[in-house]
Amino acid sequence: MHRLLLIAAALAAAFAAGRASTRPTRARLHAQLAQATHRHHHDPLTGLLNRTGLAAAYHTITTPHLIVLLDLDRFKHLNDTHGHRTGDHLLAVTGSRLATAATHLGGIAARLSGDEYAAILPTRHTPQHVAATLTGHIRQPVTADGASIRVTASLGICHISAPTTLTAALHHADIAMYHAKTSGGNTFGLHHTGMTMPTATMARQRGGRR
């Protein structure tokens, strides 16, 4: 953010000078500002919106809509087994597939951190259809270093019917996603009023693993 402010200040100074000789400088500063803004709002590994970019987009979206939180199942095990380079490849492929699926559904996708992704989608789709579409894209085998790896994901879906913050919306989706995790993964949970985080006892009873 500090770099963005410095570039913006330099651009303002170039405009203030108002001389023809400043045109190349102004064009260069415009390009630098655009690049810095893009980096500030996008994830470098996947090219998806990051949390900052998703928050900016969220302010422009009207209700109602669906917020989806997606977490890869047992990704740490996959990363430890196949190595970090393969892990990064899996994350990039997952991001690409999620972006394709979200666009198909009329929404947008983002990578929040690690193996956690999010999507904002229109409510014309049922949660069941959303979950089937997203997981169907993601669980296709990924070829990496000669190995075929299948990745699955747990989803939390929340129907947002009234204006709220992105933080609150993601929190509700997170609760639903953890219920999917404790059910064994590769499924989705739908948030409802009063839903709370699953307890350790619930996880043991269901036999779910993160």
ZAVO-563124 format. One line per field, with one value per residue (C-alpha): residue in one letter; x, y, z. Coordinates in Angstrom, 2 decimals, always signed. Layout:
N
r = c(a/...)
c1 = c(X/...)
c2 = c(Y/...)
c3 = c(Z/...)
This chain:
210
r = c(m/h/r/l/l/l/i/a/a/a/l/a/a/a/f/a/a/g/r/a/s/t/r/p/t/r/a/r/l/h/a/q/l/a/q/a/t/h/r/h/h/h/d/p/l/t/g/l/l/n/r/t/g/l/a/a/a/y/h/t/i/t/t/p/h/l/i/v/l/l/d/l/d/r/f/k/h/l/n/d/t/h/g/h/r/t/g/d/h/l/l/a/v/t/g/s/r/l/a/t/a/a/t/h/l/g/g/i/a/a/r/l/s/g/d/e/y/a/a/i/l/p/t/r/h/t/p/q/h/v/a/a/t/l/t/g/h/i/r/q/p/v/t/a/d/g/a/s/i/r/v/t/a/s/l/g/i/c/h/i/s/a/p/t/t/l/t/a/a/l/h/h/a/d/i/a/m/y/h/a/k/t/s/g/g/n/t/f/g/l/h/h/t/g/m/t/m/p/t/a/t/m/a/r/q/r/g/g/r/r)
c1 = c(+0.00/+2.90/+4.31/+0.91/+0.81/+4.32/+3.50/+0.22/+2.02/+4.61/+1.87/+0.07/+3.28/+3.78/+0.27/+0.80/+3.88/+1.69/+4.55/+4.89/+8.23/+6.43/+4.31/+6.72/+7.07/+3.32/+2.79/+5.44/+3.91/+0.44/+1.80/+3.57/+0.44/-1.68/+0.85/+1.11/-2.67/-2.98/-0.34/-2.09/-5.38/-4.25/-2.58/+0.80/+0.62/-2.88/-3.66/-6.97/-8.15/-6.57/-8.39/-7.90/-9.18/-12.15/-13.04/-12.94/-15.18/-17.55/-18.43/-19.81/-22.02/-25.65/-27.60/-28.76/-25.76/-23.93/-20.55/-18.50/-15.43/-13.39/-10.55/-8.59/-8.79/-5.59/-3.46/-0.65/-0.29/-0.20/+2.36/+4.57/+4.31/+4.93/+6.97/+6.33/+6.83/+4.08/+2.02/+2.26/+1.29/-1.79/-2.74/-2.32/-4.35/-7.06/-7.18/-7.55/-10.30/-12.14/-11.97/-13.42/-16.23/-17.04/-17.16/-19.45/-21.77/-21.68/-19.47/-15.90/-13.23/-10.34/-7.49/-7.49/-4.37/-2.66/-5.17/-8.18/-10.27/-13.54/-16.18/-19.11/-21.95/-25.51/-28.42/-30.03/-28.03/-28.93/-26.20/-26.30/-25.64/-22.86/-21.16/-21.45/-20.03/-17.09/-16.08/-16.59/-14.02/-11.54/-11.43/-10.30/-6.83/-3.80/-0.61/+2.54/+6.06/+4.68/+2.14/-1.63/-2.96/-6.60/-7.53/-10.82/-12.25/-14.65/-17.04/-18.98/-21.84/-23.77/-26.79/-26.42/-29.85/-29.10/-26.14/-23.23/-19.45/-17.22/-15.66/-19.04/-20.04/-16.78/-17.11/-20.51/-19.18/-16.18/-18.45/-20.34/-17.07/-15.78/-18.95/-18.11/-14.58/-15.79/-18.04/-14.94/-14.42/-15.24/-18.68/-20.31/-22.00/-24.79/-24.87/-28.07/-29.02/-27.61/-24.98/-21.78/-18.34/-18.29/-16.78/-13.93/-16.47/-18.55/-15.45/-14.53/-18.08/-18.21/-14.69/-13.76/-10.16/-8.75)
c2 = c(+0.00/+2.39/+1.82/+2.60/+5.92/+6.86/+6.12/+8.03/+11.02/+10.98/+10.76/+13.71/+15.71/+14.87/+16.04/+19.21/+20.03/+19.95/+20.05/+17.98/+16.71/+14.95/+12.77/+9.80/+10.02/+10.16/+7.15/+5.17/+6.11/+5.15/+1.73/+1.30/+2.29/-0.19/-2.97/-2.16/-2.05/-5.42/-6.98/-5.52/-7.19/-10.52/-13.69/-14.18/-17.99/-18.44/-15.03/-15.03/-12.16/-12.21/-11.32/-7.59/-7.91/-9.99/-7.40/-4.64/-6.69/-7.59/-3.94/-3.77/-6.87/-6.58/-9.05/-11.72/-13.88/-17.03/-16.93/-20.13/-21.05/-23.95/-25.81/-28.67/-31.97/-33.27/-30.82/-30.87/-34.61/-34.13/-31.33/-33.37/-36.49/-34.94/-31.85/-28.12/-27.65/-30.17/-28.60/-25.20/-26.79/-28.32/-24.95/-23.22/-25.85/-25.72/-21.93/-22.19/-24.79/-22.84/-19.68/-21.58/-23.05/-19.74/-17.93/-20.64/-20.04/-16.28/-15.39/-14.66/-16.67/-15.80/-17.45/-16.30/-18.09/-21.46/-24.01/-21.85/-20.33/-18.41/-17.60/-15.21/-16.57/-15.58/-17.20/-18.50/-21.68/-24.03/-24.85/-28.45/-27.39/-25.03/-27.73/-30.31/-27.91/-26.73/-30.12/-31.70/-29.33/-29.64/-33.39/-34.20/-35.83/-33.53/-34.76/-33.61/-35.04/-38.14/-38.83/-38.57/-36.86/-36.48/-33.48/-33.14/-30.21/-29.36/-26.46/-24.16/-22.27/-19.38/-17.63/-13.88/-12.29/-8.99/-6.59/-7.75/-7.56/-9.96/-10.98/-12.01/-13.81/-15.78/-16.64/-18.23/-20.11/-21.23/-22.80/-24.69/-25.77/-27.27/-29.32/-30.68/-31.43/-33.37/-35.41/-36.70/-34.04/-34.03/-32.60/-29.32/-27.79/-25.22/-22.56/-22.00/-19.67/-20.87/-23.13/-23.29/-24.76/-28.57/-29.84/-32.32/-34.88/-34.39/-34.83/-38.10/-39.41/-38.64/-39.91/-36.78/-35.70/-32.38)
c3 = c(+0.00/+0.79/-2.72/-4.24/-2.38/-3.52/-7.17/-6.93/-5.42/-8.19/-10.80/-9.26/-9.35/-13.02/-13.84/-11.85/-13.89/-17.00/-19.49/-22.67/-21.40/-18.55/-20.84/-20.94/-17.15/-16.68/-18.95/-17.05/-13.70/-14.96/-15.93/-12.59/-10.68/-12.65/-12.03/-8.32/-7.97/-9.72/-7.44/-4.40/-5.33/-6.83/-5.63/-7.37/-7.55/-9.00/-10.49/-8.61/-6.47/-3.02/+0.20/-0.44/-4.01/-2.90/-0.27/-2.90/-5.22/-2.39/-1.84/-5.38/-5.12/-4.13/-2.05/-2.22/-3.14/-2.10/-0.40/-0.67/+1.34/-0.04/+1.63/+0.07/+1.95/+3.55/+1.59/+4.16/+3.61/-0.18/+0.18/+2.51/+0.32/-3.09/-2.17/-2.13/-5.88/-6.60/-3.83/-5.50/-8.81/-7.19/-5.73/-9.10/-10.95/-8.29/-8.65/-12.42/-12.17/-9.50/-11.62/-14.60/-12.50/-10.80/-14.13/-15.50/-12.55/-13.08/-10.12/-9.07/-7.25/-4.94/-3.08/+0.52/+1.84/+1.61/+0.32/+1.18/-1.60/-1.80/-4.36/-4.61/-6.71/-7.70/-5.89/-9.07/-8.41/-5.57/-3.02/-4.23/-7.82/-6.74/-4.69/-7.46/-10.05/-7.95/-6.58/-10.00/-11.52/-8.67/-8.14/-11.68/-11.51/-11.68/-13.36/-11.58/-11.95/-13.64/-10.89/-11.13/-8.00/-7.13/-5.00/-3.16/-1.24/+1.55/+0.96/+3.24/+1.63/+3.11/+1.60/+2.17/+2.08/+3.83/+3.65/+5.82/+5.88/+3.98/+7.30/+8.70/+5.50/+5.40/+9.08/+8.48/+5.46/+7.53/+10.15/+7.45/+5.82/+9.08/+9.36/+5.91/+7.12/+10.15/+7.86/+6.10/+3.42/-0.28/+0.51/+1.49/+4.48/+4.28/+6.96/+8.86/+11.69/+14.99/+13.43/+15.49/+14.97/+15.30/+18.52/+18.81/+20.00/+16.86/+14.71/+16.44/+16.16/+12.45/+11.86/+9.95/+9.41/+8.30)
